[in-house]
Amino acid sequence: SAFGTRTDWYRNILADPGVRVRVGRKEFKAFAETSTDPVRIADFLDYRLARHPHMIGMMLRAEGLPPSPSRQDLESLAVDKALVILHPEEDS
């Protein structure tokens, strides 16, 4: 979450981590795991940057990071961010 833990939707997930997700015509139930750990968020950003360098690079530059951010850059950015990991239910 770009706005960290202050958003209503994030607070709703904390109150009830059972969520329903819709992507296009597909819908499924999931458990939403939250994390504010800068190392874990930086790991996610690093992974996404490796897979989608152009798109994620543009997003990171919009946050003020250099074109090739260091690990420290990613961890510093992640300090006030939040991550939500979706674990789909088996029968969804």
PDB file of N, CA, C and O in Angstrom:
ATOM      1  N   SER A   1       0.840  -1.177   0.000  1.00  0.00           N
ATOM      2  CA  SER A   1       0.000   0.000   0.000  1.00  0.00           C
ATOM      3  C   SER A   1       0.877   1.229   0.000  1.00  0.00           C
ATOM      4  O   SER A   1       1.708   1.393   0.893  1.00  0.00           O
ATOM      5  N   ALA A   2       0.713   2.086  -0.970  1.00  0.00           N
ATOM      6  CA  ALA A   2       1.508   3.306  -1.063  1.00  0.00           C
ATOM      7  C   ALA A   2       1.270   4.220   0.129  1.00  0.00           C
ATOM      8  O   ALA A   2       2.159   4.981   0.512  1.00  0.00           O
ATOM      9  N   PHE A   3       0.097   4.156   0.711  1.00  0.00           N
ATOM     10  CA  PHE A   3      -0.209   5.012   1.855  1.00  0.00           C
ATOM     11  C   PHE A   3      -0.096   4.255   3.172  1.00  0.00           C
ATOM     12  O   PHE A   3      -0.591   4.707   4.204  1.00  0.00           O
ATOM     13  N   GLY A   4       0.560   3.099   3.127  1.00  0.00           N
ATOM     14  CA  GLY A   4       0.831   2.344   4.340  1.00  0.00           C
ATOM     15  C   GLY A   4      -0.422   1.866   5.047  1.00  0.00           C
ATOM     16  O   GLY A   4      -1.407   1.476   4.421  1.00  0.00           O
ATOM     17  N   THR A   5      -0.359   1.908   6.354  1.00  0.00           N
ATOM     18  CA  THR A   5      -1.419   1.329   7.171  1.00  0.00           C
ATOM     19  C   THR A   5      -2.554   2.299   7.468  1.00  0.00           C
ATOM     20  O   THR A   5      -3.461   1.962   8.230  1.00  0.00           O
ATOM     21  N   ARG A   6      -2.527   3.486   6.890  1.00  0.00           N
ATOM     22  CA  ARG A   6      -3.551   4.501   7.173  1.00  0.00           C
ATOM     23  C   ARG A   6      -4.818   4.334   6.335  1.00  0.00           C
ATOM     24  O   ARG A   6      -5.839   4.951   6.640  1.00  0.00           O
ATOM     25  N   THR A   7      -4.773   3.525   5.303  1.00  0.00           N
ATOM     26  CA  THR A   7      -5.926   3.416   4.408  1.00  0.00           C
ATOM     27  C   THR A   7      -7.047   2.583   5.037  1.00  0.00           C
ATOM     28  O   THR A   7      -6.798   1.660   5.814  1.00  0.00           O
ATOM     29  N   ASP A   8      -8.265   2.929   4.686  1.00  0.00           N
ATOM     30  CA  ASP A   8      -9.419   2.198   5.221  1.00  0.00           C
ATOM     31  C   ASP A   8      -9.399   0.733   4.805  1.00  0.00           C
ATOM     32  O   ASP A   8      -9.679  -0.144   5.621  1.00  0.00           O
ATOM     33  N   TRP A   9      -9.070   0.457   3.537  1.00  0.00           N
ATOM     34  CA  TRP A   9      -9.103  -0.929   3.077  1.00  0.00           C
ATOM     35  C   TRP A   9      -8.077  -1.773   3.828  1.00  0.00           C
ATOM     36  O   TRP A   9      -8.327  -2.949   4.093  1.00  0.00           O
ATOM     37  N   TYR A  10      -6.929  -1.197   4.173  1.00  0.00           N
ATOM     38  CA  TYR A  10      -5.915  -1.941   4.927  1.00  0.00           C
ATOM     39  C   TYR A  10      -6.429  -2.218   6.343  1.00  0.00           C
ATOM     40  O   TYR A  10      -6.275  -3.326   6.858  1.00  0.00           O
ATOM     41  N   ARG A  11      -7.024  -1.231   6.952  1.00  0.00           N
ATOM     42  CA  ARG A  11      -7.585  -1.414   8.297  1.00  0.00           C
ATOM     43  C   ARG A  11      -8.705  -2.448   8.284  1.00  0.00           C
ATOM     44  O   ARG A  11      -8.849  -3.218   9.233  1.00  0.00           O
ATOM     45  N   ASN A  12      -9.497  -2.470   7.218  1.00  0.00           N
ATOM     46  CA  ASN A  12     -10.550  -3.479   7.086  1.00  0.00           C
ATOM     47  C   ASN A  12      -9.960  -4.884   7.021  1.00  0.00           C
ATOM     48  O   ASN A  12     -10.513  -5.816   7.605  1.00  0.00           O
ATOM     49  N   ILE A  13      -8.847  -5.040   6.319  1.00  0.00           N
ATOM     50  CA  ILE A  13      -8.185  -6.346   6.231  1.00  0.00           C
ATOM     51  C   ILE A  13      -7.674  -6.776   7.599  1.00  0.00           C
ATOM     52  O   ILE A  13      -7.777  -7.949   7.961  1.00  0.00           O
ATOM     53  N   LEU A  14      -7.122  -5.830   8.366  1.00  0.00           N
ATOM     54  CA  LEU A  14      -6.660  -6.170   9.713  1.00  0.00           C
ATOM     55  C   LEU A  14      -7.827  -6.653  10.576  1.00  0.00           C
ATOM     56  O   LEU A  14      -7.680  -7.588  11.362  1.00  0.00           O
ATOM     57  N   ALA A  15      -8.972  -6.016  10.424  1.00  0.00           N
ATOM     58  CA  ALA A  15     -10.150  -6.391  11.208  1.00  0.00           C
ATOM     59  C   ALA A  15     -10.738  -7.725  10.757  1.00  0.00           C
ATOM     60  O   ALA A  15     -11.239  -8.495  11.577  1.00  0.00           O
ATOM     61  N   ASP A  16     -10.677  -7.999   9.457  1.00  0.00           N
ATOM     62  CA  ASP A  16     -11.229  -9.238   8.906  1.00  0.00           C
ATOM     63  C   ASP A  16     -10.398  -9.659   7.697  1.00  0.00           C
ATOM     64  O   ASP A  16     -10.637  -9.184   6.586  1.00  0.00           O
ATOM     65  N   PRO A  17      -9.410 -10.557   7.906  1.00  0.00           N
ATOM     66  CA  PRO A  17      -8.519 -10.946   6.807  1.00  0.00           C
ATOM     67  C   PRO A  17      -9.139 -11.883   5.773  1.00  0.00           C
ATOM     68  O   PRO A  17      -8.480 -12.243   4.797  1.00  0.00           O
ATOM     69  N   GLY A  18     -10.377 -12.275   5.969  1.00  0.00           N
ATOM     70  CA  GLY A  18     -11.070 -13.074   4.956  1.00  0.00           C
ATOM     71  C   GLY A  18     -11.590 -12.133   3.880  1.00  0.00           C
ATOM     72  O   GLY A  18     -12.484 -11.327   4.137  1.00  0.00           O
ATOM     73  N   VAL A  19     -11.036 -12.230   2.680  1.00  0.00           N
ATOM     74  CA  VAL A  19     -11.391 -11.291   1.615  1.00  0.00           C
ATOM     75  C   VAL A  19     -11.943 -12.022   0.396  1.00  0.00           C
ATOM     76  O   VAL A  19     -11.754 -13.227   0.230  1.00  0.00           O
ATOM     77  N   ARG A  20     -12.620 -11.270  -0.438  1.00  0.00           N
ATOM     78  CA  ARG A  20     -13.094 -11.761  -1.734  1.00  0.00           C
ATOM     79  C   ARG A  20     -12.398 -10.907  -2.785  1.00  0.00           C
ATOM     80  O   ARG A  20     -12.418  -9.679  -2.711  1.00  0.00           O
ATOM     81  N   VAL A  21     -11.783 -11.564  -3.765  1.00  0.00           N
ATOM     82  CA  VAL A  21     -10.998 -10.877  -4.789  1.00  0.00           C
ATOM     83  C   VAL A  21     -11.641 -11.124  -6.143  1.00  0.00           C
ATOM     84  O   VAL A  21     -12.056 -12.241  -6.452  1.00  0.00           O
ATOM     85  N   ARG A  22     -11.718 -10.078  -6.941  1.00  0.00           N
ATOM     86  CA  ARG A  22     -12.247 -10.216  -8.295  1.00  0.00           C
ATOM     87  C   ARG A  22     -11.218  -9.658  -9.267  1.00  0.00           C
ATOM     88  O   ARG A  22     -10.784  -8.513  -9.137  1.00  0.00           O
ATOM     89  N   VAL A  23     -10.829 -10.477 -10.247  1.00  0.00           N
ATOM     90  CA  VAL A  23      -9.918 -10.080 -11.319  1.00  0.00           C
ATOM     91  C   VAL A  23     -10.624 -10.425 -12.620  1.00  0.00           C
ATOM     92  O   VAL A  23     -10.773 -11.595 -12.973  1.00  0.00           O
ATOM     93  N   GLY A  24     -11.056  -9.389 -13.326  1.00  0.00           N
ATOM     94  CA  GLY A  24     -11.851  -9.637 -14.527  1.00  0.00           C
ATOM     95  C   GLY A  24     -13.128 -10.364 -14.148  1.00  0.00           C
ATOM     96  O   GLY A  24     -13.888  -9.889 -13.304  1.00  0.00           O
ATOM     97  N   ARG A  25     -13.368 -11.511 -14.764  1.00  0.00           N
ATOM     98  CA  ARG A  25     -14.572 -12.300 -14.473  1.00  0.00           C
ATOM     99  C   ARG A  25     -14.339 -13.345 -13.387  1.00  0.00           C
ATOM    100  O   ARG A  25     -15.282 -13.982 -12.916  1.00  0.00           O
ATOM    101  N   LYS A  26     -13.083 -13.515 -12.994  1.00  0.00           N
ATOM    102  CA  LYS A  26     -12.775 -14.522 -11.983  1.00  0.00           C
ATOM    103  C   LYS A  26     -12.882 -13.908 -10.591  1.00  0.00           C
ATOM    104  O   LYS A  26     -12.442 -12.782 -10.355  1.00  0.00           O
ATOM    105  N   GLU A  27     -13.472 -14.669  -9.680  1.00  0.00           N
ATOM    106  CA  GLU A  27     -13.622 -14.226  -8.303  1.00  0.00           C
ATOM    107  C   GLU A  27     -13.224 -15.376  -7.387  1.00  0.00           C
ATOM    108  O   GLU A  27     -13.540 -16.533  -7.662  1.00  0.00           O
ATOM    109  N   PHE A  28     -12.528 -15.053  -6.292  1.00  0.00           N
ATOM    110  CA  PHE A  28     -12.140 -16.086  -5.345  1.00  0.00           C
ATOM    111  C   PHE A  28     -12.039 -15.507  -3.943  1.00  0.00           C
ATOM    112  O   PHE A  28     -11.873 -14.303  -3.751  1.00  0.00           O
ATOM    113  N   LYS A  29     -12.145 -16.405  -2.971  1.00  0.00           N
ATOM    114  CA  LYS A  29     -11.961 -16.039  -1.572  1.00  0.00           C
ATOM    115  C   LYS A  29     -10.504 -16.278  -1.206  1.00  0.00           C
ATOM    116  O   LYS A  29      -9.856 -17.182  -1.735  1.00  0.00           O
ATOM    117  N   ALA A  30      -9.993 -15.445  -0.282  1.00  0.00           N
ATOM    118  CA  ALA A  30      -8.602 -15.585   0.128  1.00  0.00           C
ATOM    119  C   ALA A  30      -8.426 -15.098   1.561  1.00  0.00           C
ATOM    120  O   ALA A  30      -9.263 -14.374   2.100  1.00  0.00           O
ATOM    121  N   PHE A  31      -7.324 -15.511   2.157  1.00  0.00           N
ATOM    122  CA  PHE A  31      -6.881 -14.986   3.440  1.00  0.00           C
ATOM    123  C   PHE A  31      -5.832 -13.931   3.124  1.00  0.00           C
ATOM    124  O   PHE A  31      -4.874 -14.206   2.400  1.00  0.00           O
ATOM    125  N   ALA A  32      -6.001 -12.732   3.656  1.00  0.00           N
ATOM    126  CA  ALA A  32      -5.077 -11.624   3.388  1.00  0.00           C
ATOM    127  C   ALA A  32      -4.091 -11.488   4.546  1.00  0.00           C
ATOM    128  O   ALA A  32      -4.462 -11.097   5.653  1.00  0.00           O
ATOM    129  N   GLU A  33      -2.845 -11.815   4.272  1.00  0.00           N
ATOM    130  CA  GLU A  33      -1.765 -11.675   5.259  1.00  0.00           C
ATOM    131  C   GLU A  33      -1.128 -10.299   5.067  1.00  0.00           C
ATOM    132  O   GLU A  33      -0.808  -9.916   3.941  1.00  0.00           O
ATOM    133  N   THR A  34      -0.947  -9.564   6.145  1.00  0.00           N
ATOM    134  CA  THR A  34      -0.356  -8.231   6.047  1.00  0.00           C
ATOM    135  C   THR A  34       1.069  -8.235   6.584  1.00  0.00           C
ATOM    136  O   THR A  34       1.422  -9.040   7.446  1.00  0.00           O
ATOM    137  N   SER A  35       1.879  -7.319   6.058  1.00  0.00           N
ATOM    138  CA  SER A  35       3.249  -7.159   6.542  1.00  0.00           C
ATOM    139  C   SER A  35       3.668  -5.703   6.409  1.00  0.00           C
ATOM    140  O   SER A  35       3.404  -5.057   5.395  1.00  0.00           O
ATOM    141  N   THR A  36       4.319  -5.200   7.440  1.00  0.00           N
ATOM    142  CA  THR A  36       4.929  -3.870   7.397  1.00  0.00           C
ATOM    143  C   THR A  36       6.439  -3.986   7.580  1.00  0.00           C
ATOM    144  O   THR A  36       7.112  -2.991   7.847  1.00  0.00           O
ATOM    145  N   ASP A  37       6.969  -5.197   7.436  1.00  0.00           N
ATOM    146  CA  ASP A  37       8.404  -5.454   7.578  1.00  0.00           C
ATOM    147  C   ASP A  37       9.141  -4.909   6.355  1.00  0.00           C
ATOM    148  O   ASP A  37       8.947  -5.418   5.251  1.00  0.00           O
ATOM    149  N   PRO A  38       9.989  -3.877   6.528  1.00  0.00           N
ATOM    150  CA  PRO A  38      10.688  -3.284   5.382  1.00  0.00           C
ATOM    151  C   PRO A  38      11.542  -4.279   4.594  1.00  0.00           C
ATOM    152  O   PRO A  38      11.669  -4.150   3.377  1.00  0.00           O
ATOM    153  N   VAL A  39      12.122  -5.261   5.268  1.00  0.00           N
ATOM    154  CA  VAL A  39      12.946  -6.257   4.566  1.00  0.00           C
ATOM    155  C   VAL A  39      12.069  -7.117   3.658  1.00  0.00           C
ATOM    156  O   VAL A  39      12.427  -7.380   2.510  1.00  0.00           O
ATOM    157  N   ARG A  40      10.932  -7.550   4.172  1.00  0.00           N
ATOM    158  CA  ARG A  40      10.024  -8.379   3.368  1.00  0.00           C
ATOM    159  C   ARG A  40       9.459  -7.585   2.193  1.00  0.00           C
ATOM    160  O   ARG A  40       9.346  -8.111   1.086  1.00  0.00           O
ATOM    161  N   ILE A  41       9.106  -6.331   2.426  1.00  0.00           N
ATOM    162  CA  ILE A  41       8.582  -5.489   1.349  1.00  0.00           C
ATOM    163  C   ILE A  41       9.666  -5.224   0.312  1.00  0.00           C
ATOM    164  O   ILE A  41       9.391  -5.241  -0.888  1.00  0.00           O
ATOM    165  N   ALA A  42      10.897  -4.979   0.763  1.00  0.00           N
ATOM    166  CA  ALA A  42      12.013  -4.768  -0.165  1.00  0.00           C
ATOM    167  C   ALA A  42      12.279  -6.032  -0.978  1.00  0.00           C
ATOM    168  O   ALA A  42      12.594  -5.946  -2.164  1.00  0.00           O
ATOM    169  N   ASP A  43      12.156  -7.209  -0.354  1.00  0.00           N
ATOM    170  CA  ASP A  43      12.302  -8.474  -1.092  1.00  0.00           C
ATOM    171  C   ASP A  43      11.282  -8.542  -2.223  1.00  0.00           C
ATOM    172  O   ASP A  43      11.617  -8.910  -3.349  1.00  0.00           O
ATOM    173  N   PHE A  44      10.034  -8.184  -1.917  1.00  0.00           N
ATOM    174  CA  PHE A  44       8.969  -8.194  -2.923  1.00  0.00           C
ATOM    175  C   PHE A  44       9.281  -7.204  -4.047  1.00  0.00           C
ATOM    176  O   PHE A  44       9.153  -7.542  -5.224  1.00  0.00           O
ATOM    177  N   LEU A  45       9.689  -5.986  -3.690  1.00  0.00           N
ATOM    178  CA  LEU A  45      10.010  -4.973  -4.706  1.00  0.00           C
ATOM    179  C   LEU A  45      11.171  -5.425  -5.581  1.00  0.00           C
ATOM    180  O   LEU A  45      11.149  -5.230  -6.796  1.00  0.00           O
ATOM    181  N   ASP A  46      12.180  -6.025  -4.967  1.00  0.00           N
ATOM    182  CA  ASP A  46      13.344  -6.516  -5.705  1.00  0.00           C
ATOM    183  C   ASP A  46      12.932  -7.613  -6.692  1.00  0.00           C
ATOM    184  O   ASP A  46      13.373  -7.620  -7.841  1.00  0.00           O
ATOM    185  N   TYR A  47      12.088  -8.532  -6.237  1.00  0.00           N
ATOM    186  CA  TYR A  47      11.589  -9.614  -7.088  1.00  0.00           C
ATOM    187  C   TYR A  47      10.792  -9.055  -8.269  1.00  0.00           C
ATOM    188  O   TYR A  47      11.009  -9.448  -9.415  1.00  0.00           O
ATOM    189  N   ARG A  48       9.871  -8.135  -7.979  1.00  0.00           N
ATOM    190  CA  ARG A  48       9.054  -7.550  -9.040  1.00  0.00           C
ATOM    191  C   ARG A  48       9.904  -6.728 -10.008  1.00  0.00           C
ATOM    192  O   ARG A  48       9.649  -6.729 -11.212  1.00  0.00           O
ATOM    193  N   LEU A  49      10.905  -6.032  -9.492  1.00  0.00           N
ATOM    194  CA  LEU A  49      11.793  -5.240 -10.344  1.00  0.00           C
ATOM    195  C   LEU A  49      12.567  -6.139 -11.305  1.00  0.00           C
ATOM    196  O   LEU A  49      12.775  -5.777 -12.463  1.00  0.00           O
ATOM    197  N   ALA A  50      12.992  -7.307 -10.831  1.00  0.00           N
ATOM    198  CA  ALA A  50      13.715  -8.253 -11.691  1.00  0.00           C
ATOM    199  C   ALA A  50      12.798  -8.811 -12.784  1.00  0.00           C
ATOM    200  O   ALA A  50      13.241  -9.017 -13.914  1.00  0.00           O
ATOM    201  N   ARG A  51      11.540  -9.056 -12.460  1.00  0.00           N
ATOM    202  CA  ARG A  51      10.599  -9.628 -13.432  1.00  0.00           C
ATOM    203  C   ARG A  51      10.016  -8.603 -14.390  1.00  0.00           C
ATOM    204  O   ARG A  51       9.754  -8.913 -15.553  1.00  0.00           O
ATOM    205  N   HIS A  52       9.814  -7.388 -13.908  1.00  0.00           N
ATOM    206  CA  HIS A  52       9.180  -6.336 -14.704  1.00  0.00           C
ATOM    207  C   HIS A  52       9.943  -5.025 -14.519  1.00  0.00           C
ATOM    208  O   HIS A  52       9.426  -4.078 -13.928  1.00  0.00           O
ATOM    209  N   PRO A  53      11.177  -4.976 -15.030  1.00  0.00           N
ATOM    210  CA  PRO A  53      12.029  -3.811 -14.762  1.00  0.00           C
ATOM    211  C   PRO A  53      11.460  -2.486 -15.256  1.00  0.00           C
ATOM    212  O   PRO A  53      11.624  -1.465 -14.588  1.00  0.00           O
ATOM    213  N   HIS A  54      10.807  -2.478 -16.393  1.00  0.00           N
ATOM    214  CA  HIS A  54      10.299  -1.209 -16.923  1.00  0.00           C
ATOM    215  C   HIS A  54       9.143  -0.679 -16.076  1.00  0.00           C
ATOM    216  O   HIS A  54       9.174   0.464 -15.619  1.00  0.00           O
ATOM    217  N   MET A  55       8.129  -1.511 -15.871  1.00  0.00           N
ATOM    218  CA  MET A  55       6.947  -1.070 -15.134  1.00  0.00           C
ATOM    219  C   MET A  55       7.285  -0.729 -13.679  1.00  0.00           C
ATOM    220  O   MET A  55       6.943   0.352 -13.201  1.00  0.00           O
ATOM    221  N   ILE A  56       7.947  -1.637 -12.984  1.00  0.00           N
ATOM    222  CA  ILE A  56       8.267  -1.402 -11.570  1.00  0.00           C
ATOM    223  C   ILE A  56       9.294  -0.287 -11.448  1.00  0.00           C
ATOM    224  O   ILE A  56       9.245   0.502 -10.504  1.00  0.00           O
ATOM    225  N   GLY A  57      10.223  -0.215 -12.394  1.00  0.00           N
ATOM    226  CA  GLY A  57      11.205   0.872 -12.389  1.00  0.00           C
ATOM    227  C   GLY A  57      10.531   2.231 -12.470  1.00  0.00           C
ATOM    228  O   GLY A  57      10.928   3.169 -11.778  1.00  0.00           O
ATOM    229  N   MET A  58       9.507   2.341 -13.319  1.00  0.00           N
ATOM    230  CA  MET A  58       8.770   3.611 -13.422  1.00  0.00           C
ATOM    231  C   MET A  58       8.062   3.934 -12.112  1.00  0.00           C
ATOM    232  O   MET A  58       8.043   5.087 -11.680  1.00  0.00           O
ATOM    233  N   MET A  59       7.484   2.927 -11.486  1.00  0.00           N
ATOM    234  CA  MET A  59       6.799   3.148 -10.209  1.00  0.00           C
ATOM    235  C   MET A  59       7.789   3.594  -9.136  1.00  0.00           C
ATOM    236  O   MET A  59       7.492   4.493  -8.348  1.00  0.00           O
ATOM    237  N   LEU A  60       8.953   2.972  -9.107  1.00  0.00           N
ATOM    238  CA  LEU A  60       9.955   3.332  -8.101  1.00  0.00           C
ATOM    239  C   LEU A  60      10.528   4.718  -8.365  1.00  0.00           C
ATOM    240  O   LEU A  60      10.797   5.466  -7.426  1.00  0.00           O
ATOM    241  N   ARG A  61      10.716   5.066  -9.634  1.00  0.00           N
ATOM    242  CA  ARG A  61      11.194   6.420  -9.956  1.00  0.00           C
ATOM    243  C   ARG A  61      10.164   7.467  -9.540  1.00  0.00           C
ATOM    244  O   ARG A  61      10.529   8.559  -9.105  1.00  0.00           O
ATOM    245  N   ALA A  62       8.882   7.137  -9.673  1.00  0.00           N
ATOM    246  CA  ALA A  62       7.831   8.057  -9.225  1.00  0.00           C
ATOM    247  C   ALA A  62       7.900   8.280  -7.716  1.00  0.00           C
ATOM    248  O   ALA A  62       7.444   9.306  -7.210  1.00  0.00           O
ATOM    249  N   GLU A  63       8.469   7.315  -7.005  1.00  0.00           N
ATOM    250  CA  GLU A  63       8.661   7.434  -5.555  1.00  0.00           C
ATOM    251  C   GLU A  63       9.977   8.139  -5.220  1.00  0.00           C
ATOM    252  O   GLU A  63      10.310   8.318  -4.048  1.00  0.00           O
ATOM    253  N   GLY A  64      10.731   8.540  -6.265  1.00  0.00           N
ATOM    254  CA  GLY A  64      11.972   9.274  -6.041  1.00  0.00           C
ATOM    255  C   GLY A  64      13.228   8.429  -6.022  1.00  0.00           C
ATOM    256  O   GLY A  64      14.301   8.935  -5.695  1.00  0.00           O
ATOM    257  N   LEU A  65      13.122   7.148  -6.364  1.00  0.00           N
ATOM    258  CA  LEU A  65      14.299   6.289  -6.390  1.00  0.00           C
ATOM    259  C   LEU A  65      15.034   6.426  -7.715  1.00  0.00           C
ATOM    260  O   LEU A  65      14.437   6.816  -8.719  1.00  0.00           O
ATOM    261  N   PRO A  66      16.335   6.106  -7.726  1.00  0.00           N
ATOM    262  CA  PRO A  66      17.102   6.164  -8.973  1.00  0.00           C
ATOM    263  C   PRO A  66      16.699   5.023  -9.913  1.00  0.00           C
ATOM    264  O   PRO A  66      16.026   4.084  -9.488  1.00  0.00           O
ATOM    265  N   PRO A  67      17.108   5.096 -11.196  1.00  0.00           N
ATOM    266  CA  PRO A  67      16.750   4.059 -12.172  1.00  0.00           C
ATOM    267  C   PRO A  67      17.164   2.643 -11.758  1.00  0.00           C
ATOM    268  O   PRO A  67      16.457   1.681 -12.057  1.00  0.00           O
ATOM    269  N   SER A  68      18.296   2.512 -11.079  1.00  0.00           N
ATOM    270  CA  SER A  68      18.741   1.204 -10.575  1.00  0.00           C
ATOM    271  C   SER A  68      18.880   1.299  -9.059  1.00  0.00           C
ATOM    272  O   SER A  68      19.983   1.496  -8.551  1.00  0.00           O
ATOM    273  N   PRO A  69      17.774   1.161  -8.335  1.00  0.00           N
ATOM    274  CA  PRO A  69      17.838   1.356  -6.886  1.00  0.00           C
ATOM    275  C   PRO A  69      18.656   0.269  -6.189  1.00  0.00           C
ATOM    276  O   PRO A  69      18.639  -0.896  -6.588  1.00  0.00           O
ATOM    277  N   SER A  70      19.361   0.672  -5.155  1.00  0.00           N
ATOM    278  CA  SER A  70      20.121  -0.278  -4.340  1.00  0.00           C
ATOM    279  C   SER A  70      19.173  -0.979  -3.367  1.00  0.00           C
ATOM    280  O   SER A  70      18.019  -0.585  -3.204  1.00  0.00           O
ATOM    281  N   ARG A  71      19.684  -2.011  -2.736  1.00  0.00           N
ATOM    282  CA  ARG A  71      18.891  -2.708  -1.720  1.00  0.00           C
ATOM    283  C   ARG A  71      18.514  -1.731  -0.600  1.00  0.00           C
ATOM    284  O   ARG A  71      17.387  -1.752  -0.104  1.00  0.00           O
ATOM    285  N   GLN A  72      19.456  -0.886  -0.212  1.00  0.00           N
ATOM    286  CA  GLN A  72      19.186   0.105   0.831  1.00  0.00           C
ATOM    287  C   GLN A  72      18.088   1.076   0.395  1.00  0.00           C
ATOM    288  O   GLN A  72      17.242   1.462   1.201  1.00  0.00           O
ATOM    289  N   ASP A  73      18.103   1.472  -0.888  1.00  0.00           N
ATOM    290  CA  ASP A  73      17.037   2.336  -1.417  1.00  0.00           C
ATOM    291  C   ASP A  73      15.668   1.677  -1.241  1.00  0.00           C
ATOM    292  O   ASP A  73      14.713   2.317  -0.801  1.00  0.00           O
ATOM    293  N   LEU A  74      15.585   0.389  -1.590  1.00  0.00           N
ATOM    294  CA  LEU A  74      14.313  -0.331  -1.499  1.00  0.00           C
ATOM    295  C   LEU A  74      13.850  -0.456  -0.052  1.00  0.00           C
ATOM    296  O   LEU A  74      12.670  -0.270   0.244  1.00  0.00           O
ATOM    297  N   GLU A  75      14.778  -0.771   0.850  1.00  0.00           N
ATOM    298  CA  GLU A  75      14.410  -0.907   2.259  1.00  0.00           C
ATOM    299  C   GLU A  75      13.995   0.433   2.849  1.00  0.00           C
ATOM    300  O   GLU A  75      13.071   0.494   3.659  1.00  0.00           O
ATOM    301  N   SER A  76      14.669   1.506   2.450  1.00  0.00           N
ATOM    302  CA  SER A  76      14.298   2.838   2.945  1.00  0.00           C
ATOM    303  C   SER A  76      12.905   3.228   2.461  1.00  0.00           C
ATOM    304  O   SER A  76      12.112   3.781   3.222  1.00  0.00           O
ATOM    305  N   LEU A  77      12.612   2.941   1.202  1.00  0.00           N
ATOM    306  CA  LEU A  77      11.282   3.222   0.662  1.00  0.00           C
ATOM    307  C   LEU A  77      10.217   2.423   1.404  1.00  0.00           C
ATOM    308  O   LEU A  77       9.120   2.924   1.653  1.00  0.00           O
ATOM    309  N   ALA A  78      10.539   1.185   1.756  1.00  0.00           N
ATOM    310  CA  ALA A  78       9.569   0.262   2.349  1.00  0.00           C
ATOM    311  C   ALA A  78       9.211   0.585   3.799  1.00  0.00           C
ATOM    312  O   ALA A  78       8.258   0.021   4.337  1.00  0.00           O
ATOM    313  N   VAL A  79       9.957   1.478   4.434  1.00  0.00           N
ATOM    314  CA  VAL A  79       9.751   1.750   5.863  1.00  0.00           C
ATOM    315  C   VAL A  79       8.319   2.155   6.190  1.00  0.00           C
ATOM    316  O   VAL A  79       7.785   1.729   7.214  1.00  0.00           O
ATOM    317  N   ASP A  80       7.693   2.955   5.361  1.00  0.00           N
ATOM    318  CA  ASP A  80       6.329   3.408   5.671  1.00  0.00           C
ATOM    319  C   ASP A  80       5.277   2.787   4.753  1.00  0.00           C
ATOM    320  O   ASP A  80       4.193   3.343   4.573  1.00  0.00           O
ATOM    321  N   LYS A  81       5.605   1.635   4.177  1.00  0.00           N
ATOM    322  CA  LYS A  81       4.683   0.947   3.271  1.00  0.00           C
ATOM    323  C   LYS A  81       4.099  -0.291   3.945  1.00  0.00           C
ATOM    324  O   LYS A  81       4.567  -0.721   5.000  1.00  0.00           O
ATOM    325  N   ALA A  82       3.087  -0.844   3.328  1.00  0.00           N
ATOM    326  CA  ALA A  82       2.476  -2.082   3.800  1.00  0.00           C
ATOM    327  C   ALA A  82       2.309  -3.022   2.615  1.00  0.00           C
ATOM    328  O   ALA A  82       2.125  -2.584   1.479  1.00  0.00           O
ATOM    329  N   LEU A  83       2.376  -4.303   2.891  1.00  0.00           N
ATOM    330  CA  LEU A  83       2.242  -5.332   1.865  1.00  0.00           C
ATOM    331  C   LEU A  83       1.103  -6.263   2.270  1.00  0.00           C
ATOM    332  O   LEU A  83       0.964  -6.610   3.442  1.00  0.00           O
ATOM    333  N   VAL A  84       0.297  -6.659   1.304  1.00  0.00           N
ATOM    334  CA  VAL A  84      -0.766  -7.632   1.543  1.00  0.00           C
ATOM    335  C   VAL A  84      -0.503  -8.828   0.641  1.00  0.00           C
ATOM    336  O   VAL A  84      -0.401  -8.691  -0.578  1.00  0.00           O
ATOM    337  N   ILE A  85      -0.394 -10.001   1.254  1.00  0.00           N
ATOM    338  CA  ILE A  85      -0.163 -11.243   0.523  1.00  0.00           C
ATOM    339  C   ILE A  85      -1.469 -12.036   0.559  1.00  0.00           C
ATOM    340  O   ILE A  85      -1.996 -12.328   1.632  1.00  0.00           O
ATOM    341  N   LEU A  86      -1.980 -12.379  -0.610  1.00  0.00           N
ATOM    342  CA  LEU A  86      -3.240 -13.119  -0.691  1.00  0.00           C
ATOM    343  C   LEU A  86      -2.976 -14.613  -0.782  1.00  0.00           C
ATOM    344  O   LEU A  86      -2.180 -15.064  -1.606  1.00  0.00           O
ATOM    345  N   HIS A  87      -3.647 -15.374   0.070  1.00  0.00           N
ATOM    346  CA  HIS A  87      -3.568 -16.835   0.071  1.00  0.00           C
ATOM    347  C   HIS A  87      -4.956 -17.357  -0.307  1.00  0.00           C
ATOM    348  O   HIS A  87      -5.841 -17.424   0.546  1.00  0.00           O
ATOM    349  N   PRO A  88      -5.157 -17.730  -1.585  1.00  0.00           N
ATOM    350  CA  PRO A  88      -6.478 -18.193  -2.019  1.00  0.00           C
ATOM    351  C   PRO A  88      -6.936 -19.417  -1.221  1.00  0.00           C
ATOM    352  O   PRO A  88      -6.134 -20.283  -0.871  1.00  0.00           O
ATOM    353  N   GLU A  89      -8.236 -19.470  -0.944  1.00  0.00           N
ATOM    354  CA  GLU A  89      -8.808 -20.643  -0.295  1.00  0.00           C
ATOM    355  C   GLU A  89      -8.787 -21.795  -1.282  1.00  0.00           C
ATOM    356  O   GLU A  89      -8.904 -21.588  -2.490  1.00  0.00           O
ATOM    357  N   GLU A  90      -8.641 -22.988  -0.777  1.00  0.00           N
ATOM    358  CA  GLU A  90      -8.546 -24.181  -1.621  1.00  0.00           C
ATOM    359  C   GLU A  90      -9.774 -24.398  -2.487  1.00  0.00           C
ATOM    360  O   GLU A  90      -9.642 -24.810  -3.640  1.00  0.00           O
ATOM    361  N   ASP A  91     -10.951 -24.135  -1.972  1.00  0.00           N
ATOM    362  CA  ASP A  91     -12.177 -24.433  -2.717  1.00  0.00           C
ATOM    363  C   ASP A  91     -12.722 -23.252  -3.506  1.00  0.00           C
ATOM    364  O   ASP A  91     -13.870 -23.295  -3.947  1.00  0.00           O
ATOM    365  N   SER A  92     -11.937 -22.203  -3.696  1.00  0.00           N
ATOM    366  CA  SER A  92     -12.414 -21.011  -4.425  1.00  0.00           C
ATOM    367  C   SER A  92     -12.416 -21.238  -5.912  1.00  0.00           C
ATOM    368  O   SER A  92     -12.786 -20.343  -6.672  1.00  0.00           O
TER     369      SER A  92
END
